[in-house]
Amino acid sequence: MTTLRTLKAIATRSQDTLLQDAVGAAALVLMLVFGLYLPSFV
């Protein structure tokens, strides 16, 4: 239960920037996937 409470507390404290962080993480994942598939296009 302590882990869930900690995660909930972190989510409530960073609620203002949570969407921006999620968009940034998604962009990093997309760049990684594109970078890995780039050699197969050349």
Secondary structure per residue as TSV (DSSP state, phi and psi in degrees):
chain	resnum	aa	ss	phi	psi
A	1	M	-	360.0	-31.3
A	2	T	H	-63.2	-39.1
A	3	T	H	-63.7	-42.9
A	4	L	H	-64.3	-40.2
A	5	R	H	-64.1	-40.1
A	6	T	H	-64.0	-45.2
A	7	L	H	-63.4	-38.8
A	8	K	H	-66.2	-40.9
A	9	A	H	-64.4	-40.7
A	10	I	H	-64.3	-42.5
A	11	A	H	-64.9	-38.3
A	12	T	H	-73.9	-33.8
A	13	R	H	-70.4	-36.1
A	14	S	T	-104.5	29.1
A	15	Q	T	-64.2	-30.9
A	16	D	T	-66.1	-36.6
A	17	T	T	-108.0	7.6
A	18	L	H	-62.5	-42.6
A	19	L	H	-65.7	-42.4
A	20	Q	H	-63.7	-39.9
A	21	D	H	-64.9	-39.3
A	22	A	H	-66.3	-40.5
A	23	V	H	-65.2	-41.5
A	24	G	H	-63.4	-41.9
A	25	A	H	-65.5	-40.5
A	26	A	H	-64.2	-39.1
A	27	A	H	-64.3	-40.7
A	28	L	H	-64.0	-40.3
A	29	V	H	-65.0	-42.8
A	30	L	H	-63.3	-40.9
A	31	M	H	-64.4	-38.4
A	32	L	H	-64.3	-47.3
A	33	V	H	-63.8	-43.9
A	34	F	H	-62.7	-41.1
A	35	G	H	-64.8	-33.8
A	36	L	H	-74.3	-31.2
A	37	Y	H	-90.3	-11.0
A	38	L	H	-58.3	-43.2
A	39	P	H	-62.0	-25.3
A	40	S	H	-77.0	-17.7
A	41	F	H	-82.2	-22.1
A	42	V	-	-86.0	360.0
